Amino acid sequence: MFVPRLIEVKHRGLAEYGILGSRYTQLFDRKWIPNGAAADEPLLGTGDIQSLADLGNSFQVVRNMGIIPIDRSDLIAIAIPAALPALPLVAIEVPLKVIGMHLLHLLI
């Protein structure tokens, strides 16, 4: 239900942040790379570099956005409390060593 909308939002975000990032890096390059900025503007402490880093971090957030609204850690957080009440019954049928190995395999 959410996947098509999340895919759409991710693609739109990548396009919009990509355009913004491209424009910003071109302007940054023009200002700082060929000859450096004006002599009265020091490189250290300038907001340009911090803004470039912030823009890069924002783009990474959009790039890493998942298209499924739940991840593995959420599933584990739901599955463990749901499975705990059945553990004594399963322990009667299956040796605890086998259960432990399966749980360890799930977590790794």
N, CA and C atoms as an extended XYZ file, in Angstrom:
324
Properties=species:S:1:pos:R:3:atomname:S:1:resname:S:1:resid:I:1 pbc="F F F"
N         0.816       -1.189        0.000 N   MET     1
C         0.000        0.000        0.000 CA  MET     1
C         0.871        1.269        0.000 C   MET     1
N         1.926        1.272        0.812 N   PHE     2
C         2.778        2.459        0.910 CA  PHE     2
C         3.908        2.457       -0.119 C   PHE     2
N         4.265        1.284       -0.627 N   VAL     3
C         5.453        1.163       -1.465 CA  VAL     3
C         5.406        2.051       -2.712 C   VAL     3
N         4.333        2.065       -3.495 N   PRO     4
C         4.342        2.934       -4.683 CA  PRO     4
C         4.551        4.414       -4.336 C   PRO     4
N         3.919        4.863       -3.274 N   ARG     5
C         4.070        6.273       -2.867 CA  ARG     5
C         5.496        6.548       -2.389 C   ARG     5
N         6.070        5.607       -1.618 N   LEU     6
C         7.445        5.791       -1.140 CA  LEU     6
C         8.442        5.790       -2.293 C   LEU     6
N         8.210        4.949       -3.291 N   ILE     7
C         9.082        4.951       -4.473 CA  ILE     7
C         8.996        6.295       -5.187 C   ILE     7
N         7.778        6.790       -5.345 N   GLU     8
C         7.570        8.082       -6.009 CA  GLU     8
C         8.264        9.218       -5.250 C   GLU     8
N         8.095        9.239       -3.939 N   VAL     9
C         8.697       10.290       -3.119 CA  VAL     9
C        10.225       10.204       -3.163 C   VAL     9
N        10.756        8.977       -3.118 N   LYS    10
C        12.206        8.819       -3.174 CA  LYS    10
C        12.757        9.309       -4.511 C   LYS    10
N        12.124        8.931       -5.614 N   HIS    11
C        12.598        9.368       -6.932 CA  HIS    11
C        12.508       10.885       -7.080 C   HIS    11
N        11.402       11.453       -6.612 N   ARG    12
C        11.262       12.908       -6.698 CA  ARG    12
C        12.313       13.599       -5.832 C   ARG    12
N        12.538       13.076       -4.616 N   GLY    13
C        13.541       13.661       -3.730 CA  GLY    13
C        14.937       13.575       -4.310 C   GLY    13
N        15.282       12.414       -4.905 N   LEU    14
C        16.599       12.281       -5.530 CA  LEU    14
C        16.758       13.263       -6.685 C   LEU    14
N        15.712       13.432       -7.470 N   ALA    15
C        15.785       14.378       -8.588 CA  ALA    15
C        15.937       15.809       -8.088 C   ALA    15
N        15.105       16.196       -7.121 N   GLU    16
C        15.143       17.579       -6.632 CA  GLU    16
C        16.447       17.877       -5.898 C   GLU    16
N        16.874       16.976       -5.006 N   TYR    17
C        18.133       17.196       -4.301 CA  TYR    17
C        19.319       17.081       -5.246 C   TYR    17
N        19.191       16.235       -6.267 N   GLY    18
C        20.257       16.127       -7.265 CA  GLY    18
C        20.443       17.424       -8.028 C   GLY    18
N        19.340       18.035       -8.437 N   ILE    19
C        19.414       19.321       -9.149 CA  ILE    19
C        19.988       20.402       -8.243 C   ILE    19
N        19.468       20.465       -7.014 N   LEU    20
C        19.969       21.466       -6.061 CA  LEU    20
C        21.448       21.241       -5.771 C   LEU    20
N        21.828       19.992       -5.538 N   GLY    21
C        23.233       19.682       -5.250 CA  GLY    21
C        24.138       20.009       -6.411 C   GLY    21
N        23.676       19.736       -7.615 N   SER    22
C        24.468       20.042       -8.801 CA  SER    22
C        24.680       21.550       -8.949 C   SER    22
N        23.596       22.309       -8.779 N   ARG    23
C        23.721       23.774       -8.866 CA  ARG    23
C        24.657       24.310       -7.794 C   ARG    23
N        24.486       23.811       -6.557 N   TYR    24
C        25.305       24.322       -5.454 CA  TYR    24
C        26.777       23.985       -5.664 C   TYR    24
N        27.067       22.748       -6.080 N   THR    25
C        28.467       22.377       -6.267 CA  THR    25
C        29.097       23.124       -7.433 C   THR    25
N        28.317       23.433       -8.475 N   GLN    26
C        28.860       24.232       -9.574 CA  GLN    26
C        29.211       25.640       -9.086 C   GLN    26
N        28.310       26.232       -8.303 N   LEU    27
C        28.593       27.565       -7.758 CA  LEU    27
C        29.771       27.533       -6.785 C   LEU    27
N        29.830       26.501       -5.962 N   PHE    28
C        30.942       26.339       -5.024 CA  PHE    28
C        32.252       26.206       -5.796 C   PHE    28
N        32.238       25.407       -6.851 N   ASP    29
C        33.431       25.202       -7.657 CA  ASP    29
C        33.881       26.508       -8.311 C   ASP    29
N        32.928       27.239       -8.874 N   ARG    30
C        33.280       28.522       -9.504 CA  ARG    30
C        33.883       29.499       -8.508 C   ARG    30
N        33.374       29.472       -7.289 N   LYS    31
C        33.835       30.438       -6.295 CA  LYS    31
C        35.184       30.050       -5.700 C   LYS    31
N        35.365       28.765       -5.382 N   TRP    32
C        36.515       28.384       -4.574 CA  TRP    32
C        37.635       27.672       -5.336 C   TRP    32
N        37.353       26.956       -6.383 N   ILE    33
C        38.356       26.078       -6.965 CA  ILE    33
C        39.332       26.785       -7.911 C   ILE    33
N        38.912       27.484       -8.958 N   PRO    34
C        39.911       27.992       -9.916 CA  PRO    34
C        40.968       28.903       -9.291 C   PRO    34
N        40.558       29.972       -8.674 N   ASN    35
C        41.513       30.927       -8.104 CA  ASN    35
C        41.270       31.159       -6.634 C   ASN    35
N        40.334       30.452       -6.051 N   GLY    36
C        39.961       30.728       -4.672 CA  GLY    36
C        39.047       31.931       -4.635 C   GLY    36
N        38.477       32.179       -3.481 N   ALA    37
C        37.584       33.330       -3.330 CA  ALA    37
C        38.414       34.593       -3.185 C   ALA    37
N        37.725       35.669       -3.025 N   ALA    38
C        38.408       36.958       -2.841 CA  ALA    38
C        39.324       36.880       -1.623 C   ALA    38
N        40.375       37.671       -1.647 N   ALA    39
C        41.371       37.636       -0.576 CA  ALA    39
C        40.780       37.990        0.779 C   ALA    39
N        39.717       38.779        0.804 N   ASP    40
C        39.128       39.178        2.075 CA  ASP    40
C        38.166       38.120        2.640 C   ASP    40
N        37.953       37.007        1.928 N   GLU    41
C        37.065       35.949        2.410 CA  GLU    41
C        37.889       34.700        2.719 C   GLU    41
N        38.099       34.405        3.998 N   PRO    42
C        38.931       33.251        4.357 CA  PRO    42
C        38.197       31.937        4.101 C   PRO    42
N        38.956       30.925        3.697 N   LEU    43
C        38.383       29.603        3.446 CA  LEU    43
C        37.924       28.949        4.746 C   LEU    43
N        38.742       29.045        5.772 N   LEU    44
C        38.383       28.443        7.048 CA  LEU    44
C        37.255       29.220        7.706 C   LEU    44
N        36.267       28.522        8.160 N   GLY    45
C        35.146       29.151        8.849 CA  GLY    45
C        34.047       29.648        7.937 C   GLY    45
N        34.184       29.435        6.652 N   THR    46
C        33.143       29.905        5.741 CA  THR    46
C        31.915       29.002        5.833 C   THR    46
N        30.768       29.589        5.654 N   GLY    47
C        29.535       28.815        5.680 CA  GLY    47
C        29.327       27.989        4.425 C   GLY    47
N        30.069       28.307        3.360 N   ASP    48
C        29.914       27.572        2.101 CA  ASP    48
C        30.239       26.093        2.276 C   ASP    48
N        31.326       25.821        2.979 N   ILE    49
C        31.749       24.431        3.148 CA  ILE    49
C        30.752       23.677        4.019 C   ILE    49
N        30.294       24.294        5.104 N   GLN    50
C        29.317       23.646        5.971 CA  GLN    50
C        28.001       23.414        5.237 C   GLN    50
N        27.591       24.379        4.434 N   SER    51
C        26.359       24.205        3.653 CA  SER    51
C        26.497       23.069        2.651 C   SER    51
N        27.671       22.939        2.037 N   LEU    52
C        27.904       21.845        1.105 CA  LEU    52
C        27.826       20.502        1.821 C   LEU    52
N        28.413       20.426        3.006 N   ALA    53
C        28.352       19.191        3.798 CA  ALA    53
C        26.915       18.885        4.220 C   ALA    53
N        26.173       19.897        4.647 N   ASP    54
C        24.774       19.691        5.045 CA  ASP    54
C        23.929       19.209        3.872 C   ASP    54
N        24.165       19.775        2.704 N   LEU    55
C        23.443       19.360        1.507 CA  LEU    55
C        23.768       17.910        1.170 C   LEU    55
N        25.032       17.544        1.299 N   GLY    56
C        25.431       16.158        1.055 CA  GLY    56
C        24.759       15.199        2.026 C   GLY    56
N        24.680       15.592        3.301 N   ASN    57
C        24.008       14.752        4.302 CA  ASN    57
C        22.511       14.625        3.999 C   ASN    57
N        21.890       15.711        3.579 N   SER    58
C        20.468       15.665        3.229 CA  SER    58
C        20.223       14.741        2.044 C   SER    58
N        21.110       14.787        1.062 N   PHE    59
C        20.979       13.913       -0.092 CA  PHE    59
C        21.129       12.457        0.320 C   PHE    59
N        22.053       12.177        1.247 N   GLN    60
C        22.235       10.812        1.734 CA  GLN    60
C        20.988       10.289        2.429 C   GLN    60
N        20.304       11.151        3.175 N   VAL    61
C        19.065       10.738        3.841 CA  VAL    61
C        18.028       10.302        2.803 C   VAL    61
N        17.898       11.073        1.733 N   VAL    62
C        16.943       10.716        0.682 CA  VAL    62
C        17.400        9.445       -0.020 C   VAL    62
N        18.688        9.335       -0.317 N   ARG    63
C        19.215        8.152       -1.008 CA  ARG    63
C        19.000        6.884       -0.175 C   ARG    63
N        19.166        6.975        1.136 N   ASN    64
C        19.038        5.803        2.004 CA  ASN    64
C        17.603        5.511        2.425 C   ASN    64
N        16.678        6.325        1.973 N   MET    65
C        15.277        6.113        2.319 CA  MET    65
C        14.806        4.780        1.770 C   MET    65
N        14.195        3.979        2.631 N   GLY    66
C        13.699        2.678        2.208 CA  GLY    66
C        12.335        2.800        1.546 C   GLY    66
N        12.041        1.830        0.683 N   ILE    67
C        10.740        1.834        0.019 CA  ILE    67
C         9.744        0.944        0.754 C   ILE    67
N        10.212        0.275        1.788 N   ILE    68
C         9.333       -0.528        2.638 CA  ILE    68
C         9.355        0.135        4.013 C   ILE    68
N         8.184        0.453        4.572 N   PRO    69
C         8.156        1.253        5.804 CA  PRO    69
C         8.514        0.491        7.084 C   PRO    69
N         9.142       -0.673        6.966 N   ILE    70
C         9.566       -1.427        8.139 CA  ILE    70
C        10.900       -2.087        7.790 C   ILE    70
N        11.800       -2.151        8.765 N   ASP    71
C        13.092       -2.778        8.490 CA  ASP    71
C        13.295       -3.994        9.398 C   ASP    71
N        14.436       -4.612        9.255 N   ARG    72
C        14.715       -5.862        9.957 CA  ARG    72
C        14.668       -5.701       11.475 C   ARG    72
N        15.200       -4.618       11.989 N   SER    73
C        15.193       -4.428       13.439 CA  SER    73
C        13.770       -4.271       13.979 C   SER    73
N        12.891       -3.641       13.199 N   ASP    74
C        11.480       -3.535       13.609 CA  ASP    74
C        10.823       -4.912       13.653 C   ASP    74
N        11.111       -5.733       12.637 N   LEU    75
C        10.536       -7.074       12.610 CA  LEU    75
C        11.014       -7.914       13.797 C   LEU    75
N        12.279       -7.792       14.134 N   ILE    76
C        12.818       -8.535       15.276 CA  ILE    76
C        12.168       -8.051       16.563 C   ILE    76
N        11.987       -6.731       16.686 N   ALA    77
C        11.364       -6.170       17.894 CA  ALA    77
C         9.918       -6.631       18.053 C   ALA    77
N         9.253       -6.937       16.966 N   ILE    78
C         7.882       -7.441       17.030 CA  ILE    78
C         7.877       -8.960       17.244 C   ILE    78
N         8.772       -9.663       16.560 N   ALA    79
C         8.761      -11.124       16.575 CA  ALA    79
C         9.169      -11.710       17.916 C   ALA    79
N        10.149      -11.127       18.569 N   ILE    80
C        10.626      -11.701       19.836 CA  ILE    80
C         9.532      -11.690       20.903 C   ILE    80
N         8.890      -10.554       21.188 N   PRO    81
C         7.813      -10.608       22.194 CA  PRO    81
C         6.641      -11.496       21.777 C   PRO    81
N         6.377      -11.585       20.476 N   ALA    82
C         5.284      -12.437       20.019 CA  ALA    82
C         5.629      -13.916       20.184 C   ALA    82
N         6.898      -14.272       20.046 N   ALA    83
C         7.307      -15.671       20.131 CA  ALA    83
C         7.567      -16.143       21.552 C   ALA    83
N         7.830      -15.240       22.474 N   LEU    84
C         8.162      -15.644       23.844 CA  LEU    84
C         7.099      -16.520       24.515 C   LEU    84
N         5.820      -16.235       24.389 N   PRO    85
C         4.833      -17.105       25.034 CA  PRO    85
C         4.831      -18.539       24.486 C   PRO    85
N         5.230      -18.733       23.249 N   ALA    86
C         5.240      -20.069       22.663 CA  ALA    86
C         6.522      -20.828       22.958 C   ALA    86
N         7.517      -20.175       23.527 N   LEU    87
C         8.814      -20.798       23.774 CA  LEU    87
C         8.731      -22.051       24.648 C   LEU    87
N         7.977      -22.067       25.738 N   PRO    88
C         7.909      -23.305       26.532 CA  PRO    88
C         7.337      -24.482       25.740 C   PRO    88
N         6.323      -24.255       24.956 N   LEU    89
C         5.737      -25.325       24.148 CA  LEU    89
C         6.727      -25.835       23.119 C   LEU    89
N         7.428      -24.926       22.454 N   VAL    90
C         8.415      -25.314       21.457 CA  VAL    90
C         9.574      -26.047       22.124 C   VAL    90
N         9.951      -25.628       23.333 N   ALA    91
C        11.049      -26.271       24.047 CA  ALA    91
C        10.735      -27.726       24.378 C   ALA    91
N         9.493      -28.061       24.534 N   ILE    92
C         9.113      -29.444       24.794 CA  ILE    92
C         9.344      -30.291       23.537 C   ILE    92
N         9.069      -29.708       22.375 N   GLU    93
C         9.166      -30.452       21.115 CA  GLU    93
C        10.554      -30.398       20.482 C   GLU    93
N        11.248      -29.286       20.642 N   VAL    94
C        12.546      -29.083       19.991 CA  VAL    94
C        13.588      -28.805       21.071 C   VAL    94
N        14.765      -29.443       20.991 N   PRO    95
C        15.812      -29.186       21.990 CA  PRO    95
C        16.214      -27.704       22.017 C   PRO    95
N        16.519      -27.196       23.211 N   LEU    96
C        16.890      -25.782       23.365 CA  LEU    96
C        18.123      -25.408       22.562 C   LEU    96
N        19.033      -26.346       22.386 N   LYS    97
C        20.243      -26.063       21.600 CA  LYS    97
C        19.874      -25.704       20.155 C   LYS    97
N        18.943      -26.425       19.576 N   VAL    98
C        18.506      -26.154       18.199 CA  VAL    98
C        17.793      -24.805       18.129 C   VAL    98
N        16.950      -24.513       19.117 N   ILE    99
C        16.265      -23.212       19.159 CA  ILE    99
C        17.275      -22.079       19.255 C   ILE    99
N        18.246      -22.231       20.135 N   GLY   100
C        19.279      -21.205       20.304 CA  GLY   100
C        20.053      -20.950       19.031 C   GLY   100
N        20.392      -22.022       18.312 N   MET   101
C        21.133      -21.860       17.060 CA  MET   101
C        20.292      -21.113       16.019 C   MET   101
N        18.996      -21.433       15.948 N   HIS   102
C        18.117      -20.729       14.997 CA  HIS   102
C        17.971      -19.254       15.374 C   HIS   102
N        17.811      -18.960       16.654 N   LEU   103
C        17.688      -17.560       17.080 CA  LEU   103
C        18.980      -16.796       16.804 C   LEU   103
N        20.108      -17.427       17.062 N   LEU   104
C        21.393      -16.783       16.794 CA  LEU   104
C        21.558      -16.507       15.306 C   LEU   104
N        21.133      -17.458       14.492 N   HIS   105
C        21.214      -17.274       13.039 CA  HIS   105
C        20.324      -16.114       12.559 C   HIS   105
N        19.145      -15.957       13.176 N   LEU   106
C        18.259      -14.853       12.814 CA  LEU   106
C        18.863      -13.496       13.146 C   LEU   106
N        19.558      -13.426       14.250 N   LEU   107
C        20.115      -12.146       14.701 CA  LEU   107
C        21.366      -11.762       13.927 C   LEU   107
N        22.025      -12.715       13.342 N   ILE   108
C        23.267      -12.422       12.616 CA  ILE   108
C        23.002      -12.183       11.195 C   ILE   108
